[in-house]
């Protein structure tokens, strides 16, 4: 026993000395720098979002009680609303889960005053989403333009992209803009109006986008997803031009699809796996503008039973995206993202492993001479203190951005369910930060060497960056992220609100009960 203890002390002392050598010190300082960089990015993002909150509050003080819809209350006049362009909203659906009904209601009860149609696209009538959304549409009857489109099975691209392209074919011939939404997006009443206003203001915009604010359900897996999205949120909180694109919310010119401008249709249809990565690559190739307005942040409730295994498959899906590409330049960019993300992820985690060794060495020092000598001769605890300060700074900045985005979401949806910062467990957030960054490189390398992924019961295989084979598996009961039922039927309760009533009134101003497609 004493021999084993002496051996363990020797290993601990050697590790404490090794982690104080120049290379190890560099790694630990680099970890501190990564923490501070994230903290700075989140602080800037919070400033942009906070600026929008202050702007809305000023409008309310000036008498505009509809500041969550528009900057100038005169924009709600009928003669202004009737001039708004027609928008087609396309939502590819897969399965039916606990939050879908509420999300769909926020989408179809939009307070956009122009002509608006909703196309819910499913792969088949056997999908539980088909029955659920059909009942929802029936509830509103002829008070809005909405229908369910059966797209059939994809053969050359991902099922989501296939559904989107079928929806484009079915959209109204007079639609000026098309808005793609994921079925787990909780829209604000004024979102469609805000996106359309920016498109009208600047015709050079190729795509308008936004980003979700994850609402963890309490499981470690849900916090890992929240942590994964938070660094990306920095790129969407620019208040305008951005290089980032999120497939959950994309508004584009309808004519770009009708004319296959820049190859948007062919690029997606011909082996496309990821809608946002493909369109972002096209935007970069042709130097087209992607914009993200400051109000485009959406509450994203995660499934209450989101397990760690479902998080892992979601992470696999995210890293698998980097294996798909549409051009050589796109391939090079994806390889650069692959390398930099893997390096930074483990560059973030290793300092905490080293700090743990320094702390253990300091605690063991009073009972072991060899560990005491190693601990006294090193600056390990100083590095630990530095990392602790940087970590607290990072977490406070993340907390602040989350708080600001929650305030903004609550103001943009005054009648919606209130989001609370109190539901976040910041101990689990810290653990999720370490877990997610540790697992990312493992997931990335597995995606690279496997070249396949199973998502929502469909297995995709890549070859030369494009989907080459699709297999459908019926053994999965739930989707991986939303916890949605892939088979069977579910019922839901009816619900109404003032915003829903107002949306019906606005819809009746312009929208015909019958329309051509």
Buried (B, 14 or more C-beta within 10 A) or exposed (E): EEEEEEEEBBEBBEBBBBBBEEEBBEBBBBBBEBBBBBBBBBBBBBBBBBEBBEBBEEBBEEEBEBBBBBBEBEBBEEEBBEEBBBBBBBBBBBBBBBBBBBBBBBBBBBBBBBBBBBBBBBBEEEBBBBBBBBEBBEBBEEBBBBBBBBBEEBEBBBBBBBBBBBBBEBBBEEBBBBBBBBBBBBBBBBBBBBBBBBBBEEEEBBBBBBBBBBBBBBBBBBBBBBBBBBBEBBBBBBBBEBEBBBBBBBBBBBEBBBEEBBBBBEBBBBBBBBBBBBBBBBBBBEEBBBBBBBBBBBBBBBBEBBBEEBBBBBBBBBBBBBBBBBBEEBBEBBBEBBEEBBEBBBBBBBBBBBBEBBEBBBEBBEEBEBBBBBBEEBEBBEBBEBBEEBBEBBBBBBBBBBBBBBBBBBBBBBEBBEBEEEEBBBEBBBBBBBBBBBBBBBBBEBBBEEBBBBBBBBEBBBEEBBBBEBEEEEEBEBBBBBBBBBBEEBEBEEEEEEBBEBBBEBBEEBBEEEBEE
